[in-house]
Amino acid sequence: MTKSELYPVCIDQSSKATIQSVFNLKWVSNSFRYLGVVIPLLFSNLFADNFLQMVQQIQKQLKDWEMLKFSWPDRISLVKSMILPRFLFLFRMLPIHISDAWLGKWQSMLNNFIWSYKKPSFRANILYRSTQSGGLNVPNLRFYYVAANLTPVLHILALHHLEDWALIEDSYCSPFSLTDVFWQHKKDRPSCISEITTLSNALTIWD
């Protein structure tokens, strides 16, 4: 039980005090970590507690690597193997809206590291192009963000029956079905869809 944390949700102070007196558990009040994701008390803190915290750690790591004399191909490999998986993990686990401004800022952080904070040797379109097409195959964070958020949509449209998580989203699409809303004009969609963050974000990208 040493690793267990108790996170009170919708519990009054009297009940909380009673539970604390019976069970010797660690109580958390603002957030807890589950499978590598920080779950905050307020949904509005989800972005900062996960993405911004991760980027701070990445910035420190890039600064440490800067002391080592890597070539730019080595730096690209480092970004692919050590940095990209961390972004992709949160993109998949937390399908929330991330502005182009933030994605662009993080992309610049990676590109600056690749070129040792000097003027780039290649244009951006060559940087992100695949090696088969004559590019350097540098990860484009926006492409990965879009792909991660649209992957569930492909499952929704391809399956003949909806998974349990999709059934919850489907209930907000009445009188239409979940598969219908992706083909509707924005003004014709049920307004309550905005209450489902994952679905509304996927629709924003889809549009």
Sine and cosine of phi, psi and omega as CSV:
sin_phi,cos_phi,sin_psi,cos_psi,sin_omega,cos_omega
0.00,0.00,-0.01,1.00,-0.07,-1.00
-0.93,0.37,-0.39,0.92,-0.01,-1.00
-1.00,-0.05,-0.15,0.99,-0.07,-1.00
-0.97,0.24,0.62,-0.78,0.06,-1.00
-0.80,-0.60,0.62,-0.78,0.01,-1.00
-0.96,-0.28,0.82,-0.57,-0.08,-1.00
-0.89,-0.46,0.98,-0.22,-0.08,-1.00
-0.95,0.31,0.81,-0.58,0.04,-1.00
-0.79,-0.61,0.85,-0.53,0.03,-1.00
0.81,0.58,0.74,0.67,0.02,-1.00
-0.80,-0.60,0.71,-0.71,-0.03,-1.00
-0.98,0.20,0.29,-0.96,-0.10,-1.00
-0.89,0.45,-0.58,0.81,-0.01,-1.00
-0.90,0.44,-0.72,0.69,0.02,-1.00
-0.91,0.40,-0.61,0.79,0.02,-1.00
-0.89,0.46,-0.69,0.72,0.00,-1.00
-0.89,0.45,-0.61,0.79,0.02,-1.00
-0.91,0.42,-0.71,0.71,-0.01,-1.00
-0.91,0.42,-0.66,0.75,0.00,-1.00
-0.89,0.46,-0.55,0.83,-0.02,-1.00
-0.96,0.27,-0.36,0.93,-0.05,-1.00
-0.99,-0.10,-0.67,0.74,-0.09,-1.00
-0.93,-0.38,0.78,-0.62,0.02,-1.00
-1.00,0.00,0.97,0.23,-0.03,-1.00
-0.87,-0.49,0.36,-0.93,0.06,-1.00
-0.99,0.17,0.83,-0.56,0.01,-1.00
-0.99,-0.17,0.68,-0.74,0.08,-1.00
-0.86,-0.50,0.56,-0.83,-0.09,-1.00
-0.92,-0.40,-0.46,0.89,-0.09,-1.00
-0.96,-0.27,-0.59,0.81,-0.06,-1.00
-0.23,-0.97,0.26,-0.97,0.14,-0.99
-0.57,-0.82,0.35,-0.94,-0.03,-1.00
-0.97,-0.26,0.74,-0.67,0.02,-1.00
-0.70,-0.72,0.89,-0.46,0.01,-1.00
0.78,0.62,0.69,0.72,0.08,-1.00
0.99,0.11,0.04,1.00,-0.01,-1.00
-0.89,-0.46,0.72,-0.69,0.05,-1.00
-1.00,0.10,0.83,-0.56,0.03,-1.00
-0.97,-0.24,0.97,-0.24,-0.05,-1.00
-1.00,0.08,0.27,-0.96,0.06,-1.00
-0.91,0.42,-0.64,0.77,-0.01,-1.00
-0.97,-0.25,0.75,-0.66,0.01,-1.00
-0.86,0.51,-0.54,0.84,-0.03,-1.00
-0.90,0.45,-0.30,0.95,0.00,-1.00
-1.00,-0.04,-0.02,1.00,-0.09,-1.00
-0.87,0.49,-0.68,0.73,-0.02,-1.00
-0.92,0.40,-0.77,0.64,-0.06,-1.00
-0.92,0.39,-0.67,0.75,-0.07,-1.00
-0.95,0.32,-0.31,0.95,-0.01,-1.00
-0.92,-0.39,-0.90,0.44,-0.08,-1.00
-0.93,0.36,-0.74,0.67,-0.04,-1.00
-0.93,0.38,-0.60,0.80,0.07,-1.00
-0.90,0.43,-0.66,0.75,0.02,-1.00
-0.90,0.44,-0.68,0.74,-0.02,-1.00
-0.90,0.43,-0.60,0.80,0.07,-1.00
-0.87,0.50,-0.67,0.75,0.03,-1.00
-0.91,0.40,-0.64,0.77,0.01,-1.00
-0.91,0.41,-0.66,0.75,0.02,-1.00
-0.86,0.51,-0.66,0.75,0.04,-1.00
-0.90,0.43,-0.66,0.75,0.00,-1.00
-0.91,0.41,-0.67,0.74,0.03,-1.00
-0.89,0.46,-0.60,0.80,0.03,-1.00
-0.90,0.43,-0.63,0.77,0.04,-1.00
-0.92,0.39,-0.65,0.76,0.01,-1.00
-0.92,0.38,-0.46,0.89,-0.04,-1.00
-0.89,0.46,-0.40,0.92,0.01,-1.00
-0.96,0.28,-0.29,0.96,0.02,-1.00
-0.99,-0.10,0.57,-0.82,-0.09,-1.00
-1.00,0.01,0.97,0.24,0.06,-1.00
-1.00,0.03,0.56,-0.83,0.15,-0.99
-0.97,0.23,0.24,-0.97,-0.02,-1.00
-0.92,0.39,-0.53,0.85,0.11,-0.99
-0.90,0.43,-0.59,0.81,0.05,-1.00
-0.90,0.43,-0.62,0.78,-0.01,-1.00
-0.92,0.39,-0.61,0.79,0.07,-1.00
-0.89,0.46,-0.68,0.74,0.02,-1.00
-0.89,0.45,-0.62,0.78,0.04,-1.00
-0.89,0.45,-0.68,0.73,0.01,-1.00
-0.89,0.46,-0.68,0.73,-0.02,-1.00
-0.91,0.41,-0.68,0.73,-0.15,-0.99
-1.00,0.00,-0.48,0.88,-0.13,-0.99
-0.93,-0.37,-0.48,0.88,-0.09,-1.00
-0.97,-0.24,-0.75,0.66,-0.04,-1.00
-0.82,0.57,-0.70,0.72,0.00,-1.00
-0.86,0.52,-0.51,0.86,0.00,-1.00
-0.95,0.32,-0.67,0.75,0.09,-1.00
-0.90,0.43,-0.73,0.69,-0.08,-1.00
-0.89,0.45,-0.59,0.81,0.03,-1.00
-0.86,0.51,-0.75,0.67,-0.01,-1.00
-0.95,0.31,-0.57,0.82,0.08,-1.00
-0.84,0.54,-0.64,0.77,-0.03,-1.00
-0.98,0.19,-0.64,0.77,-0.08,-1.00
-0.98,0.21,-0.49,0.87,-0.06,-1.00
-0.81,-0.59,0.99,0.14,-0.01,-1.00
-0.97,0.23,0.94,0.34,0.00,-1.00
-0.92,-0.39,0.27,-0.96,-0.03,-1.00
-0.93,0.36,0.76,-0.65,0.11,-0.99
-0.79,-0.61,0.83,-0.56,-0.09,-1.00
-0.94,0.35,0.39,-0.92,0.07,-1.00
-0.88,0.48,-0.49,0.87,0.00,-1.00
-0.89,0.45,-0.71,0.70,0.02,-1.00
-0.92,0.39,-0.70,0.71,0.00,-1.00
-0.88,0.48,-0.64,0.77,0.03,-1.00
-0.91,0.41,-0.62,0.78,0.01,-1.00
-0.90,0.43,-0.68,0.73,0.00,-1.00
-0.94,0.35,-0.59,0.81,0.04,-1.00
-0.90,0.44,-0.66,0.75,0.04,-1.00
-0.89,0.46,-0.61,0.79,0.04,-1.00
-0.85,0.52,-0.70,0.71,0.00,-1.00
-0.94,0.34,-0.69,0.72,-0.01,-1.00
-0.90,0.44,-0.64,0.77,0.03,-1.00
-0.89,0.46,-0.63,0.78,0.04,-1.00
-0.90,0.43,-0.69,0.72,-0.03,-1.00
-0.85,0.52,-0.64,0.77,-0.05,-1.00
-0.99,-0.13,0.33,0.94,0.04,-1.00
0.82,0.57,0.57,0.82,0.06,-1.00
0.87,0.49,0.53,0.85,0.07,-1.00
-0.88,-0.47,0.03,-1.00,0.00,-1.00
-0.90,0.45,0.75,-0.66,-0.02,-1.00
-0.87,0.50,0.56,-0.83,0.02,-1.00
-1.00,0.04,-0.24,0.97,-0.01,-1.00
-0.70,-0.71,0.42,-0.91,0.07,-1.00
-0.94,0.33,0.34,-0.94,-0.07,-1.00
-0.87,0.49,-0.63,0.78,-0.05,-1.00
-0.91,0.42,-0.47,0.88,0.08,-1.00
-0.98,0.19,-0.56,0.83,-0.04,-1.00
-0.85,0.52,-0.70,0.71,-0.09,-1.00
-1.00,-0.03,-0.19,0.98,-0.02,-1.00
-0.93,0.37,0.51,-0.86,0.01,-1.00
-0.92,0.40,0.39,-0.92,0.00,-1.00
-0.91,0.42,-0.52,0.86,0.03,-1.00
-0.91,0.42,-0.43,0.90,-0.01,-1.00
-0.98,-0.18,0.25,0.97,0.06,-1.00
1.00,0.04,0.26,0.97,0.00,-1.00
-0.97,-0.23,-0.19,-0.98,-0.03,-1.00
-0.96,-0.27,-0.10,1.00,0.06,-1.00
0.85,0.53,0.62,0.78,0.08,-1.00
-0.96,0.27,0.72,-0.70,-0.01,-1.00
-0.85,0.53,0.75,-0.66,0.09,-1.00
-0.98,-0.19,0.95,-0.32,-0.12,-0.99
-0.87,0.50,-0.59,0.81,-0.01,-1.00
-0.91,0.43,-0.65,0.76,0.03,-1.00
-0.88,0.48,-0.67,0.74,0.00,-1.00
-0.93,0.37,-0.62,0.79,0.03,-1.00
-0.89,0.45,-0.72,0.69,0.01,-1.00
-0.90,0.44,-0.71,0.70,-0.02,-1.00
-0.88,0.47,-0.67,0.74,-0.02,-1.00
-0.90,0.44,-0.61,0.79,-0.05,-1.00
-0.99,0.15,-0.39,0.92,0.00,-1.00
-1.00,-0.07,-0.19,0.98,0.03,-1.00
-0.84,0.54,-0.71,0.70,0.06,-1.00
-0.88,0.48,-0.50,0.86,0.02,-1.00
-0.90,0.43,-0.64,0.77,0.03,-1.00
-0.89,0.46,-0.62,0.78,0.04,-1.00
-0.91,0.42,-0.66,0.75,-0.01,-1.00
-0.88,0.47,-0.69,0.72,-0.08,-1.00
-0.98,0.20,-0.40,0.92,-0.08,-1.00
-1.00,-0.02,-0.48,0.88,-0.07,-1.00
-0.98,0.18,0.54,-0.84,0.05,-1.00
-0.99,0.12,-0.32,0.95,0.08,-1.00
-0.71,-0.71,0.50,-0.87,-0.07,-1.00
-1.00,0.02,0.62,-0.78,0.12,-0.99
-0.94,0.35,0.19,-0.98,-0.06,-1.00
-0.86,0.51,-0.67,0.74,-0.02,-1.00
-0.91,0.42,-0.57,0.82,-0.01,-1.00
-0.96,0.28,-0.48,0.88,0.05,-1.00
-0.90,0.43,-0.56,0.83,0.05,-1.00
-0.90,0.43,-0.71,0.70,0.02,-1.00
-0.92,0.40,-0.57,0.82,0.01,-1.00
-0.88,0.47,-0.56,0.83,-0.02,-1.00
-0.91,0.41,-0.36,0.93,0.01,-1.00
-1.00,0.03,-0.08,1.00,-0.08,-1.00
-0.99,-0.14,0.00,1.00,-0.01,-1.00
-0.82,0.57,0.67,-0.75,0.19,0.98
-1.00,0.03,0.18,0.98,0.00,-1.00
-0.99,-0.16,0.08,-1.00,0.08,-1.00
-0.98,-0.17,0.28,-0.96,-0.01,-1.00
-0.87,0.50,-0.61,0.80,-0.01,-1.00
-0.95,0.33,-0.39,0.92,-0.03,-1.00
-0.96,0.28,-0.62,0.79,-0.21,-0.98
-0.90,0.43,-0.40,0.92,-0.01,-1.00
-0.95,0.31,-0.31,0.95,-0.03,-1.00
-0.96,-0.28,0.06,1.00,0.01,-1.00
-1.00,-0.06,0.41,-0.91,0.13,-0.99
-0.93,0.36,0.52,-0.85,-0.08,-1.00
-0.82,0.57,-0.63,0.77,-0.06,-1.00
-0.95,0.32,-0.29,0.96,-0.03,-1.00
-1.00,-0.07,-0.09,1.00,-0.04,-1.00
-0.98,0.18,0.51,-0.86,0.05,-1.00
-0.86,0.51,0.70,-0.71,-0.05,-1.00
-0.91,0.40,-0.44,0.90,-0.05,-1.00
-0.94,0.34,-0.15,0.99,0.05,-1.00
-0.86,0.50,-0.50,0.86,-0.02,-1.00
-0.88,0.47,-0.31,0.95,0.00,-1.00
-0.97,0.25,-0.32,0.95,0.03,-1.00
-0.98,-0.18,0.98,-0.20,-0.12,-0.99
-0.86,0.51,-0.69,0.72,-0.05,-1.00
-0.89,0.45,-0.68,0.74,-0.02,-1.00
-0.94,0.33,-0.71,0.71,-0.01,-1.00
-0.90,0.44,-0.58,0.81,0.03,-1.00
-0.93,0.36,-0.66,0.75,0.03,-1.00
-0.89,0.45,-0.63,0.77,0.03,-1.00
-0.92,0.39,-0.60,0.80,0.05,-1.00
-0.87,0.49,-0.71,0.71,0.02,-1.00
-0.93,0.36,-0.67,0.75,-0.03,-1.00
-0.87,0.50,-0.66,0.76,-0.02,-1.00
-0.93,0.37,0.00,0.00,0.00,0.00
